[in-house]
Amino acid sequence: MTTTIKFEREKETKHTIRFKETPEEGQPHVIGTLYVQKWYAGSTNKLEVTIKKG
């Protein structure tokens, strides 16, 4: 089973950018908050993470 989770930029810290999960309406959070290093995230406002279970 593969799930793709969407995130939007929420806050910038000293070395990271905090992204909040934006689940489909009526669905619970799978991850919640995701911190990504600034050097990688750059100026992006949205991320997608794919999880493969199994």
Distance bins in CASP14 RR format, pairs under 12 A and 6 or more apart:
PFRMAT RR
TARGET T0000
AUTHOR 0000-0000-0000
RMODE 2
METHOD distances of the structure
MODEL  1
1 30 0 0 0 0 0 1 0 0 0 0 0
1 50 0 0 0 0 0 1 0 0 0 0 0
1 51 0 0 0 0 1 0 0 0 0 0 0
1 52 1 0 0 1 0 0 0 0 0 0 0
1 53 1 0 1 0 0 0 0 0 0 0 0
1 54 1 0 0 1 0 0 0 0 0 0 0
2 48 0 0 0 0 0 1 0 0 0 0 0
2 49 0 0 0 0 0 1 0 0 0 0 0
2 50 1 0 0 1 0 0 0 0 0 0 0
2 51 1 0 0 1 0 0 0 0 0 0 0
2 52 1 0 1 0 0 0 0 0 0 0 0
2 53 1 0 0 1 0 0 0 0 0 0 0
2 54 0 0 0 0 1 0 0 0 0 0 0
3 21 0 0 0 0 0 1 0 0 0 0 0
3 23 0 0 0 0 0 1 0 0 0 0 0
3 24 0 0 0 0 0 1 0 0 0 0 0
3 27 0 0 0 0 0 1 0 0 0 0 0
3 29 0 0 0 0 0 1 0 0 0 0 0
3 30 1 0 0 1 0 0 0 0 0 0 0
3 31 0 0 0 0 1 0 0 0 0 0 0
3 48 0 0 0 0 0 1 0 0 0 0 0
3 49 0 0 0 0 1 0 0 0 0 0 0
3 50 1 0 0 1 0 0 0 0 0 0 0
3 51 1 0 1 0 0 0 0 0 0 0 0
3 52 0 0 0 0 1 0 0 0 0 0 0
3 53 1 0 0 1 0 0 0 0 0 0 0
3 54 0 0 0 0 0 1 0 0 0 0 0
4 21 0 0 0 0 0 1 0 0 0 0 0
4 22 0 0 0 0 0 1 0 0 0 0 0
4 23 0 0 0 0 0 1 0 0 0 0 0
4 24 0 0 0 0 0 1 0 0 0 0 0
4 30 0 0 0 0 0 1 0 0 0 0 0
4 31 0 0 0 0 0 1 0 0 0 0 0
4 47 0 0 0 0 0 1 0 0 0 0 0
4 48 1 0 1 0 0 0 0 0 0 0 0
4 49 1 0 0 1 0 0 0 0 0 0 0
4 50 1 0 1 0 0 0 0 0 0 0 0
4 51 1 0 0 1 0 0 0 0 0 0 0
4 52 0 0 0 0 0 1 0 0 0 0 0
5 19 0 0 0 0 0 1 0 0 0 0 0
5 20 0 0 0 0 0 1 0 0 0 0 0
5 21 1 0 1 0 0 0 0 0 0 0 0
5 22 0 0 0 0 1 0 0 0 0 0 0
5 23 1 0 0 1 0 0 0 0 0 0 0
5 24 0 0 0 0 1 0 0 0 0 0 0
5 27 0 0 0 0 0 1 0 0 0 0 0
5 28 0 0 0 0 0 1 0 0 0 0 0
5 29 0 0 0 0 1 0 0 0 0 0 0
5 30 1 0 1 0 0 0 0 0 0 0 0
5 31 1 0 1 0 0 0 0 0 0 0 0
5 32 0 0 0 0 1 0 0 0 0 0 0
5 33 0 0 0 0 0 1 0 0 0 0 0
5 34 0 0 0 0 1 0 0 0 0 0 0
5 46 0 0 0 0 0 1 0 0 0 0 0
5 47 0 0 0 0 1 0 0 0 0 0 0
5 48 1 0 0 1 0 0 0 0 0 0 0
5 49 1 0 1 0 0 0 0 0 0 0 0
5 50 1 0 0 1 0 0 0 0 0 0 0
5 51 1 0 0 1 0 0 0 0 0 0 0
6 19 0 0 0 0 1 0 0 0 0 0 0
6 20 0 0 0 0 1 0 0 0 0 0 0
6 21 1 0 0 1 0 0 0 0 0 0 0
6 22 1 0 1 0 0 0 0 0 0 0 0
6 23 1 0 0 1 0 0 0 0 0 0 0
6 24 0 0 0 0 1 0 0 0 0 0 0
6 27 0 0 0 0 0 1 0 0 0 0 0
6 29 0 0 0 0 0 1 0 0 0 0 0
6 30 0 0 0 0 0 1 0 0 0 0 0
6 31 0 0 0 0 0 1 0 0 0 0 0
6 32 0 0 0 0 0 1 0 0 0 0 0
6 34 0 0 0 0 0 1 0 0 0 0 0
6 45 0 0 0 0 0 1 0 0 0 0 0
6 46 1 0 0 1 0 0 0 0 0 0 0
6 47 1 0 0 1 0 0 0 0 0 0 0
6 48 1 0 1 0 0 0 0 0 0 0 0
6 49 0 0 0 0 1 0 0 0 0 0 0
6 50 0 0 0 0 0 1 0 0 0 0 0
7 17 0 0 0 0 1 0 0 0 0 0 0
7 18 0 0 0 0 1 0 0 0 0 0 0
7 19 1 1 0 0 0 0 0 0 0 0 0
7 20 1 0 0 1 0 0 0 0 0 0 0
7 21 1 0 1 0 0 0 0 0 0 0 0
7 22 1 0 0 1 0 0 0 0 0 0 0
7 23 0 0 0 0 0 1 0 0 0 0 0
7 29 0 0 0 0 0 1 0 0 0 0 0
7 30 0 0 0 0 0 1 0 0 0 0 0
7 31 1 0 0 1 0 0 0 0 0 0 0
7 32 0 0 0 0 1 0 0 0 0 0 0
7 33 0 0 0 0 1 0 0 0 0 0 0
7 34 1 0 1 0 0 0 0 0 0 0 0
7 35 0 0 0 0 0 1 0 0 0 0 0
7 36 0 0 0 0 1 0 0 0 0 0 0
7 41 0 0 0 0 0 1 0 0 0 0 0
7 44 0 0 0 0 1 0 0 0 0 0 0
7 45 0 0 0 0 1 0 0 0 0 0 0
7 46 1 0 0 1 0 0 0 0 0 0 0
7 47 1 0 1 0 0 0 0 0 0 0 0
7 48 1 0 0 1 0 0 0 0 0 0 0
7 49 1 0 0 1 0 0 0 0 0 0 0
7 50 0 0 0 0 0 1 0 0 0 0 0
8 17 0 0 0 0 0 1 0 0 0 0 0
8 18 0 0 0 0 0 1 0 0 0 0 0
8 19 1 0 0 1 0 0 0 0 0 0 0
8 20 1 0 1 0 0 0 0 0 0 0 0
8 21 0 0 0 0 1 0 0 0 0 0 0
8 22 1 0 1 0 0 0 0 0 0 0 0
8 23 0 0 0 0 0 1 0 0 0 0 0
8 32 0 0 0 0 0 1 0 0 0 0 0
8 33 0 0 0 0 0 1 0 0 0 0 0
8 34 0 0 0 0 0 1 0 0 0 0 0
8 41 0 0 0 0 0 1 0 0 0 0 0
8 44 0 0 0 0 0 1 0 0 0 0 0
8 45 1 0 0 1 0 0 0 0 0 0 0
8 46 1 0 1 0 0 0 0 0 0 0 0
8 47 0 0 0 0 1 0 0 0 0 0 0
8 48 0 0 0 0 0 1 0 0 0 0 0
9 16 0 0 0 0 0 1 0 0 0 0 0
9 17 1 0 0 1 0 0 0 0 0 0 0
9 18 1 0 0 1 0 0 0 0 0 0 0
9 19 1 0 1 0 0 0 0 0 0 0 0
9 20 0 0 0 0 1 0 0 0 0 0 0
9 21 0 0 0 0 0 1 0 0 0 0 0
9 22 0 0 0 0 0 1 0 0 0 0 0
9 33 0 0 0 0 0 1 0 0 0 0 0
9 34 0 0 0 0 0 1 0 0 0 0 0
9 35 0 0 0 0 0 1 0 0 0 0 0
9 36 0 0 0 0 1 0 0 0 0 0 0
9 38 0 0 0 0 0 1 0 0 0 0 0
9 41 1 0 0 1 0 0 0 0 0 0 0
9 42 0 0 0 0 1 0 0 0 0 0 0
9 43 0 0 0 0 1 0 0 0 0 0 0
9 44 1 0 0 1 0 0 0 0 0 0 0
9 45 1 0 1 0 0 0 0 0 0 0 0
9 46 1 0 0 1 0 0 0 0 0 0 0
9 47 0 0 0 0 1 0 0 0 0 0 0
10 16 0 0 0 0 0 1 0 0 0 0 0
10 17 0 0 0 0 1 0 0 0 0 0 0
10 18 1 0 1 0 0 0 0 0 0 0 0
10 19 1 0 1 0 0 0 0 0 0 0 0
10 20 1 0 1 0 0 0 0 0 0 0 0
10 21 0 0 0 0 1 0 0 0 0 0 0
10 22 0 0 0 0 0 1 0 0 0 0 0
10 32 0 0 0 0 0 1 0 0 0 0 0
10 33 1 0 0 1 0 0 0 0 0 0 0
10 34 0 0 0 0 1 0 0 0 0 0 0
10 35 0 0 0 0 0 1 0 0 0 0 0
10 36 0 0 0 0 0 1 0 0 0 0 0
10 41 0 0 0 0 0 1 0 0 0 0 0
10 45 0 0 0 0 1 0 0 0 0 0 0
10 46 0 0 0 0 0 1 0 0 0 0 0
10 47 0 0 0 0 0 1 0 0 0 0 0
11 17 1 0 0 1 0 0 0 0 0 0 0
11 18 1 0 1 0 0 0 0 0 0 0 0
11 19 0 0 0 0 1 0 0 0 0 0 0
11 20 0 0 0 0 1 0 0 0 0 0 0
11 33 0 0 0 0 1 0 0 0 0 0 0
11 34 0 0 0 0 0 1 0 0 0 0 0
11 35 0 0 0 0 1 0 0 0 0 0 0
11 36 0 0 0 0 0 1 0 0 0 0 0
11 41 0 0 0 0 0 1 0 0 0 0 0
12 18 1 0 0 1 0 0 0 0 0 0 0
12 19 0 0 0 0 0 1 0 0 0 0 0
12 35 0 0 0 0 0 1 0 0 0 0 0
12 36 0 0 0 0 0 1 0 0 0 0 0
12 37 0 0 0 0 0 1 0 0 0 0 0
12 38 1 0 0 1 0 0 0 0 0 0 0
12 41 0 0 0 0 1 0 0 0 0 0 0
12 42 0 0 0 0 0 1 0 0 0 0 0
12 43 0 0 0 0 0 1 0 0 0 0 0
12 44 0 0 0 0 0 1 0 0 0 0 0
12 45 0 0 0 0 0 1 0 0 0 0 0
13 19 0 0 0 0 0 1 0 0 0 0 0
13 33 0 0 0 0 0 1 0 0 0 0 0
13 35 1 0 0 1 0 0 0 0 0 0 0
13 36 0 0 0 0 0 1 0 0 0 0 0
13 37 0 0 0 0 0 1 0 0 0 0 0
13 38 0 0 0 0 1 0 0 0 0 0 0
13 41 0 0 0 0 0 1 0 0 0 0 0
14 35 0 0 0 0 0 1 0 0 0 0 0
14 37 0 0 0 0 0 1 0 0 0 0 0
14 38 0 0 0 0 1 0 0 0 0 0 0
15 35 0 0 0 0 1 0 0 0 0 0 0
15 36 0 0 0 0 0 1 0 0 0 0 0
15 37 1 0 0 1 0 0 0 0 0 0 0
15 38 1 0 1 0 0 0 0 0 0 0 0
15 39 0 0 0 0 1 0 0 0 0 0 0
15 40 0 0 0 0 0 1 0 0 0 0 0
15 41 0 0 0 0 0 1 0 0 0 0 0
16 33 0 0 0 0 0 1 0 0 0 0 0
16 34 0 0 0 0 1 0 0 0 0 0 0
16 35 1 0 1 0 0 0 0 0 0 0 0
16 36 1 0 0 1 0 0 0 0 0 0 0
16 37 1 0 1 0 0 0 0 0 0 0 0
16 38 1 0 0 1 0 0 0 0 0 0 0
16 39 0 0 0 0 1 0 0 0 0 0 0
16 40 0 0 0 0 1 0 0 0 0 0 0
16 41 1 0 0 1 0 0 0 0 0 0 0
16 42 0 0 0 0 0 1 0 0 0 0 0
17 33 0 0 0 0 0 1 0 0 0 0 0
17 34 0 0 0 0 1 0 0 0 0 0 0
17 35 1 0 0 1 0 0 0 0 0 0 0
17 36 1 0 1 0 0 0 0 0 0 0 0
17 37 1 0 0 1 0 0 0 0 0 0 0
17 38 1 0 1 0 0 0 0 0 0 0 0
17 39 0 0 0 0 0 1 0 0 0 0 0
17 40 0 0 0 0 1 0 0 0 0 0 0
17 41 1 0 1 0 0 0 0 0 0 0 0
17 42 1 0 0 1 0 0 0 0 0 0 0
17 43 0 0 0 0 1 0 0 0 0 0 0
17 44 0 0 0 0 1 0 0 0 0 0 0
17 45 0 0 0 0 1 0 0 0 0 0 0
17 46 0 0 0 0 0 1 0 0 0 0 0
17 47 0 0 0 0 1 0 0 0 0 0 0
18 32 0 0 0 0 0 1 0 0 0 0 0
18 33 1 0 0 1 0 0 0 0 0 0 0
18 34 1 0 0 1 0 0 0 0 0 0 0
18 35 1 0 1 0 0 0 0 0 0 0 0
18 36 0 0 0 0 1 0 0 0 0 0 0
18 37 0 0 0 0 0 1 0 0 0 0 0
18 38 0 0 0 0 0 1 0 0 0 0 0
18 41 0 0 0 0 1 0 0 0 0 0 0
18 47 0 0 0 0 0 1 0 0 0 0 0
19 31 0 0 0 0 1 0 0 0 0 0 0
19 32 0 0 0 0 1 0 0 0 0 0 0
19 33 1 0 0 1 0 0 0 0 0 0 0
19 34 1 0 1 0 0 0 0 0 0 0 0
19 35 1 0 0 1 0 0 0 0 0 0 0
19 36 1 0 0 1 0 0 0 0 0 0 0
19 37 0 0 0 0 0 1 0 0 0 0 0
19 40 0 0 0 0 0 1 0 0 0 0 0
19 41 1 0 0 1 0 0 0 0 0 0 0
19 42 0 0 0 0 0 1 0 0 0 0 0
19 44 0 0 0 0 1 0 0 0 0 0 0
19 45 0 0 0 0 1 0 0 0 0 0 0
19 46 0 0 0 0 1 0 0 0 0 0 0
19 47 1 0 1 0 0 0 0 0 0 0 0
19 48 0 0 0 0 0 1 0 0 0 0 0
19 49 0 0 0 0 1 0 0 0 0 0 0
20 29 0 0 0 0 1 0 0 0 0 0 0
20 31 0 0 0 0 1 0 0 0 0 0 0
20 32 1 0 0 1 0 0 0 0 0 0 0
20 33 1 0 0 1 0 0 0 0 0 0 0
20 34 1 0 0 1 0 0 0 0 0 0 0
20 35 0 0 0 0 0 1 0 0 0 0 0
20 36 0 0 0 0 0 1 0 0 0 0 0
20 45 0 0 0 0 0 1 0 0 0 0 0
20 46 0 0 0 0 0 1 0 0 0 0 0
20 47 0 0 0 0 0 1 0 0 0 0 0
21 27 0 0 0 0 1 0 0 0 0 0 0
21 28 0 0 0 0 1 0 0 0 0 0 0
21 29 1 0 1 0 0 0 0 0 0 0 0
21 30 1 0 0 1 0 0 0 0 0 0 0
21 31 1 0 1 0 0 0 0 0 0 0 0
21 32 1 0 1 0 0 0 0 0 0 0 0
21 33 1 0 0 1 0 0 0 0 0 0 0
21 34 1 0 0 1 0 0 0 0 0 0 0
21 46 0 0 0 0 0 1 0 0 0 0 0
21 47 0 0 0 0 1 0 0 0 0 0 0
21 48 0 0 0 0 0 1 0 0 0 0 0
21 49 0 0 0 0 1 0 0 0 0 0 0
21 51 0 0 0 0 0 1 0 0 0 0 0
22 29 0 0 0 0 1 0 0 0 0 0 0
22 30 0 0 0 0 0 1 0 0 0 0 0
22 31 0 0 0 0 0 1 0 0 0 0 0
22 32 0 0 0 0 1 0 0 0 0 0 0
22 33 0 0 0 0 0 1 0 0 0 0 0
22 34 0 0 0 0 0 1 0 0 0 0 0
22 45 0 0 0 0 0 1 0 0 0 0 0
22 46 0 0 0 0 1 0 0 0 0 0 0
22 47 0 0 0 0 0 1 0 0 0 0 0
22 48 0 0 0 0 0 1 0 0 0 0 0
22 49 0 0 0 0 0 1 0 0 0 0 0
23 29 1 0 1 0 0 0 0 0 0 0 0
23 30 1 0 0 1 0 0 0 0 0 0 0
23 31 0 0 0 0 1 0 0 0 0 0 0
23 32 0 0 0 0 1 0 0 0 0 0 0
24 30 0 0 0 0 0 1 0 0 0 0 0
30 49 0 0 0 0 1 0 0 0 0 0 0
30 50 0 0 0 0 0 1 0 0 0 0 0
30 51 1 0 0 1 0 0 0 0 0 0 0
30 53 0 0 0 0 0 1 0 0 0 0 0
31 47 0 0 0 0 0 1 0 0 0 0 0
31 48 0 0 0 0 0 1 0 0 0 0 0
31 49 1 0 0 1 0 0 0 0 0 0 0
31 50 0 0 0 0 0 1 0 0 0 0 0
31 51 0 0 0 0 1 0 0 0 0 0 0
32 49 0 0 0 0 0 1 0 0 0 0 0
33 47 0 0 0 0 0 1 0 0 0 0 0
33 49 0 0 0 0 0 1 0 0 0 0 0
34 40 0 0 0 0 0 1 0 0 0 0 0
34 41 0 0 0 0 1 0 0 0 0 0 0
34 46 0 0 0 0 0 1 0 0 0 0 0
34 47 1 0 0 1 0 0 0 0 0 0 0
34 48 0 0 0 0 0 1 0 0 0 0 0
34 49 1 0 0 1 0 0 0 0 0 0 0
34 51 0 0 0 0 0 1 0 0 0 0 0
35 41 0 0 0 0 1 0 0 0 0 0 0
35 47 0 0 0 0 0 1 0 0 0 0 0
36 42 0 0 0 0 1 0 0 0 0 0 0
36 44 0 0 0 0 1 0 0 0 0 0 0
36 45 0 0 0 0 0 1 0 0 0 0 0
36 46 0 0 0 0 0 1 0 0 0 0 0
36 47 1 0 0 1 0 0 0 0 0 0 0
36 49 0 0 0 0 1 0 0 0 0 0 0
38 44 0 0 0 0 0 1 0 0 0 0 0
40 47 0 0 0 0 1 0 0 0 0 0 0
41 47 1 0 0 1 0 0 0 0 0 0 0
END
